[in-house]
Amino acid sequence: MTLRKWTFTVDPEDAELRLDQLIAKRTELSRRSAREALKLGGVQVDRKRVKVAGKVVKPGIEVRVAFDPDLPPVPTTPIPVVFEDAWIIAVDKPAGLATQGTWATDRHDLLALLKTQRPDLSLFLHHRLDQGTSGLLVLGKDPKANKGLAEAFAGRDLEKLYLARISAPLEACTVDAPIGRIRGADPGRFGTANPQSGSAGVDLIEPRSARTDFRPATAEETAGLVPGHWIVARIHTGRTHQIRVHLVHLGHAIVGDALYGGAASDRLWLHAWRLGLKHPVTGEDLRLEAPPERFRA
């Protein structure tokens, strides 16, 4: 079984139905599965998650339902904290964990897990990592930090370094190529109009400027890691799948990146390694690092 999704508008004759009844009528789910989807956070009414099975929805309102019967148990693994003070917290996100809620759930993600780990905190998200990517993620703890973090991640005042393993050597280079969603791609993918990536002539939705610097990693930087062709990527913009897409642009997909044609592996070999930024409240220069422990030999 795989993720299944439905979108529909409530008809006048269904206006008196409970939400679980409505979902069972308008989708292929039973009422039991509808209630499970609601509990997991897989139901949105007017673009807002709803978990109340007895809710009645007015005619004309859009309902989105997503259900994945193969979701694993809700994770309970503690999230490692790399840095914390009164205003921000930096964590080392495990691979395989979504940063925030997905179509089918708002319980199997980093934010949900941090809320159970640290119920005393109100956390504010300003950037994301792909589900398969591990490493550094910085969140605001106090509203005083939000403006500075938002400006930092929206601008180019950060030094964001990633480690990636590819299948063949790559010389130092810079890719400055707009990235856009590939129209009609299922599952959703991003791309650049580039012959090496097999995307020449593709229809890109709203391509936006993107720049990434690549260089081979040094022996010192990769000491103790699984042998292979390791590179360091520095991103100057924050586009979805940016490093993955720019490496495909060069004909060097990341090992384990099945979505973009990378060599087969049981993991995506991409890690958010180091982050340099000015503290959003104190102005202090922060140099944060999450060692790539999952790639050690």
Phi, psi and omega per residue, in radians:
M1 nan 2.640 3.110
T2 -2.327 3.069 3.112
L3 -1.026 2.311 3.073
R4 -2.110 2.460 -3.070
K5 -2.338 2.522 3.068
W6 -2.409 2.526 3.025
T7 -2.333 2.263 3.136
F8 -2.636 2.854 3.089
T9 -1.894 2.373 -3.075
V10 -1.178 2.229 3.102
D11 -1.491 2.703 3.139
P12 -0.976 -0.649 -3.091
E13 -1.261 -0.177 3.127
D14 -1.809 0.150 -2.998
A15 -1.163 -0.338 -3.111
E16 -1.694 -0.027 -3.092
L17 -1.377 2.511 2.946
R18 -1.118 2.741 -3.070
L19 -1.093 -0.689 3.120
D20 -1.154 -0.617 3.067
Q21 -1.168 -0.747 -3.136
L22 -1.070 -0.774 -3.133
I23 -1.111 -0.750 3.131
A24 -1.098 -0.582 -3.140
K25 -1.309 -0.674 -2.981
R26 -1.713 -0.078 3.108
T27 -2.229 -3.020 3.098
E28 -1.637 0.157 -3.103
L29 -1.529 2.573 2.966
S30 -1.337 2.928 3.104
R31 -1.092 -0.609 3.114
R32 -1.104 -0.814 3.120
S33 -1.174 -0.593 3.088
A34 -1.079 -0.738 3.118
R35 -1.163 -0.608 3.085
E36 -1.146 -0.748 3.101
A37 -1.060 -0.709 3.104
L38 -1.096 -0.797 -3.107
K39 -1.082 -0.647 -3.107
L40 -1.380 -0.199 -3.113
G41 1.615 0.360 -3.092
G42 -1.600 0.209 -3.139
V43 -2.118 2.249 3.077
Q44 -2.115 2.289 3.063
V45 -2.006 2.052 -3.078
D46 0.980 0.748 3.082
R47 1.206 0.274 3.098
K48 -2.150 2.350 -3.137
R49 -1.120 2.389 3.124
V50 -2.281 2.415 -3.121
K51 -2.160 0.107 -3.086
V52 -1.633 1.931 -3.081
A53 -1.114 -0.515 -3.080
G54 -1.537 0.050 -3.125
K55 -1.125 2.454 3.069
V56 -1.842 2.288 -3.052
V57 -1.899 2.364 -3.109
K58 -1.243 2.656 3.088
P59 -1.028 2.551 3.114
G60 1.542 -0.171 -3.130
I61 -1.454 2.431 3.117
E62 -1.440 2.369 3.085
V63 -2.126 2.293 3.071
R64 -2.024 2.322 -3.128
V65 -2.226 2.288 3.058
A66 -2.305 2.333 -3.110
F67 -2.458 2.219 3.101
D68 -2.144 1.778 -3.095
P69 -1.197 -0.198 -3.091
D70 -1.769 0.232 3.093
L71 -1.059 2.371 3.086
P72 -1.263 3.019 3.054
P73 -1.001 2.683 3.107
V74 -1.037 2.209 -3.068
P75 -1.155 2.610 3.120
T76 -2.234 0.090 -3.093
T77 -1.122 2.249 3.104
P78 -1.058 2.443 3.116
I79 -1.566 2.128 -3.141
P80 -1.139 2.361 3.090
V81 -1.723 2.180 -3.119
V82 -1.592 -0.658 -3.119
F83 -2.693 2.522 3.074
E84 -2.728 2.410 2.956
D85 -2.457 -2.796 -3.065
A86 -1.217 -0.321 -2.979
W87 -1.991 -0.577 -3.078
I88 -2.370 2.850 3.037
I89 -2.435 2.343 3.081
A90 -2.005 2.275 -3.085
V91 -2.170 2.876 3.075
D92 -1.839 1.729 -3.073
K93 -1.239 2.266 3.059
P94 -1.210 2.636 3.018
A95 -1.176 2.603 3.117
G96 1.531 -0.068 -3.127
L97 -1.903 2.142 3.098
A98 -1.124 2.609 3.124
T99 -1.210 -0.771 3.102
Q100 -2.430 3.111 -3.029
G101 -0.887 2.510 3.107
T102 -1.774 -3.059 3.083
W103 -0.929 -0.783 -2.940
A104 -1.620 -0.249 -3.039
T105 -2.769 2.598 2.950
D106 -2.114 0.455 -3.136
R107 -2.065 -0.229 -3.070
H108 -1.883 0.711 -3.058
D109 -2.356 2.961 -3.073
L110 -1.053 -0.824 -3.110
L111 -1.053 -0.762 3.139
A112 -1.106 -0.723 -3.138
L113 -1.163 -0.697 3.106
L114 -1.140 -0.588 3.120
K115 -1.150 -0.597 3.078
T116 -1.342 -0.564 -3.140
Q117 -1.315 -0.638 -3.102
R118 -2.325 1.244 -3.103
P119 -1.122 -0.226 3.129
D120 -1.343 -0.199 -3.010
L121 -1.807 2.536 2.880
S122 -1.876 1.980 -2.993
L123 -1.819 2.524 -3.101
F124 -2.148 2.169 -3.063
L125 -1.644 2.284 -3.121
H126 -2.154 -0.188 3.034
H127 -2.701 2.945 -3.041
R128 -2.377 2.813 2.974
L129 -2.139 2.539 3.065
D130 -1.019 2.707 -3.082
Q131 -0.993 -0.706 -3.112
G132 -1.411 -0.140 -3.101
T133 -1.595 2.366 3.068
S134 -1.762 2.964 2.961
G135 2.068 -2.798 -2.923
L136 -1.172 2.294 3.015
L137 -2.452 2.250 -3.103
V138 -1.890 2.299 3.129
L139 -2.202 2.620 3.054
G140 -1.434 2.461 3.058
K141 -1.850 -0.405 -3.050
D142 -2.299 2.422 3.133
P143 -0.951 -0.446 3.136
K144 -1.090 -0.423 -3.105
A145 -1.571 -0.250 -2.961
N146 -1.140 -0.769 -3.105
K147 -1.083 -0.805 -3.130
G148 -1.120 -0.716 3.121
L149 -1.171 -0.740 3.141
A150 -1.066 -0.755 3.140
E151 -1.172 -0.676 -3.119
A152 -1.127 -0.812 -3.083
F153 -1.374 -0.338 3.068
A154 -1.455 -0.436 -3.112
G155 -1.720 -2.721 -3.083
R156 -2.187 0.544 -3.102
D157 -1.618 0.155 -3.129
L158 -1.788 2.726 2.902
E159 -1.983 1.827 -3.108
K160 -1.944 1.950 -3.108
L161 -1.955 2.357 3.116
Y162 -2.132 2.620 2.970
L163 -1.836 2.364 3.111
A164 -2.461 2.599 3.070
R165 -1.934 2.263 3.138
I166 -2.128 3.055 -2.986
S167 -1.592 -0.209 -3.103
A168 -2.580 2.767 -3.115
P169 -1.071 2.628 3.089
L170 -2.401 2.210 3.098
E171 -1.334 2.779 3.120
A172 -1.035 2.369 -3.123
C173 -2.851 2.951 3.043
T174 -2.167 2.321 3.044
V175 -1.883 2.125 3.095
D176 -2.139 1.493 -3.006
A177 -2.479 2.207 3.141
P178 -1.032 2.552 -3.135
I179 -2.086 2.364 3.086
G180 -2.497 2.805 3.073
R181 -1.230 2.398 3.127
I182 -1.394 2.046 -3.081
R183 -1.073 2.283 3.064
G184 1.441 -0.052 -3.124
A185 -1.231 2.321 3.116
D186 -2.459 1.930 0.095
P187 -1.224 2.824 -3.067
G188 -1.048 2.340 3.111
R189 -2.415 2.826 3.099
F190 -2.047 2.830 -3.122
G191 -2.872 3.055 2.982
T192 -2.170 2.727 3.126
A193 -1.410 1.573 -3.004
N194 -2.545 2.236 -3.097
P195 -1.040 -0.644 -3.093
Q196 -1.081 -0.551 -3.103
S197 -1.552 0.012 -3.117
G198 1.275 0.343 -3.057
S199 -1.998 0.274 3.129
A200 -1.055 2.263 3.101
G201 1.427 0.067 3.121
V202 -1.230 2.719 3.133
D203 -1.623 1.881 -3.121
L204 -1.697 2.323 3.125
I205 -1.541 2.088 3.068
E206 0.821 1.020 3.083
P207 -1.057 2.422 -3.118
R208 -2.193 2.614 -3.085
S209 -0.996 2.508 -3.136
A210 -2.684 2.384 -3.118
R211 -2.372 2.296 3.133
T212 -2.379 2.321 3.018
D213 -1.712 2.364 3.094
F214 -2.147 2.553 3.007
R215 -2.691 2.681 3.048
P216 -1.113 2.447 3.064
A217 -1.273 2.611 3.140
T218 -1.430 2.853 3.095
A219 -1.058 -0.632 3.124
E220 -1.148 -0.705 -3.110
E221 -1.193 -0.478 -3.073
T222 -1.885 0.186 3.131
A223 -0.994 2.216 3.111
G224 1.552 -0.148 3.138
L225 -1.501 2.817 3.058
V226 -0.963 2.307 -3.135
P227 -1.045 2.534 3.125
G228 2.872 -3.018 3.112
H229 -1.595 1.727 -3.090
W230 -1.741 2.425 3.071
I231 -2.252 2.730 3.013
V232 -1.885 2.261 3.117
A233 -2.010 2.307 3.017
R234 -2.009 2.126 -3.132
I235 -1.753 2.381 3.126
H236 -1.780 -0.157 3.073
T237 -2.339 2.963 -3.067
G238 -2.154 1.049 3.140
R239 -1.475 2.663 3.104
T240 -1.040 2.269 3.115
H241 1.052 0.463 -2.966
Q242 -0.993 -0.917 -3.096
I243 -1.119 -0.735 -3.125
R244 -1.070 -0.783 -3.097
V245 -1.229 -0.720 -3.135
H246 -1.187 -0.543 3.051
L247 -1.238 -0.640 3.029
V248 -1.113 -0.670 3.070
H249 -0.947 -0.602 -3.138
L250 -1.583 -0.059 -3.090
G251 1.406 0.443 -3.087
H252 -2.327 1.167 -3.139
A253 -1.073 2.599 -3.139
I254 -1.183 2.449 3.069
V255 -1.020 2.310 3.139
G256 1.496 0.010 -3.134
D257 -1.575 1.407 -3.083
A258 -1.089 -0.548 -3.114
L259 -1.109 -0.551 -3.067
Y260 -2.025 0.347 3.023
G261 1.432 0.380 3.106
G262 -1.270 2.826 3.119
A263 -1.017 2.522 -3.063
A264 -1.088 2.396 3.091
S265 -2.839 2.857 3.113
D266 -1.492 0.100 -3.132
R267 -2.677 2.794 2.997
L268 -1.563 2.091 -3.034
W269 -1.522 1.183 -3.139
L270 -2.486 2.299 -3.026
H271 -2.460 2.237 3.039
A272 -1.357 1.807 -2.834
W273 -1.635 -0.997 -3.062
R274 -2.294 2.599 -3.129
L275 -2.494 2.172 3.066
G276 -2.004 2.231 3.138
L277 -2.735 2.808 3.017
K278 -1.466 2.371 3.108
H279 -1.006 2.264 -3.034
P280 -1.171 -0.243 3.139
V281 -1.987 -0.848 -3.053
T282 -1.538 -0.353 -3.085
G283 1.408 0.019 3.128
E284 -1.134 2.514 3.045
D285 -1.348 2.090 3.129
L286 -1.845 2.379 3.040
R287 -2.197 1.791 -3.044
L288 -1.841 2.619 3.133
E289 -2.563 2.416 3.015
A290 -2.091 1.824 -3.116
P291 -1.029 2.481 -3.093
P292 -1.415 1.178 -3.010
E293 -1.082 -0.570 -3.058
R294 -1.278 -0.132 3.135
F295 -1.842 0.166 -3.114
R296 -1.320 2.562 -3.105
A297 -1.205 nan nan
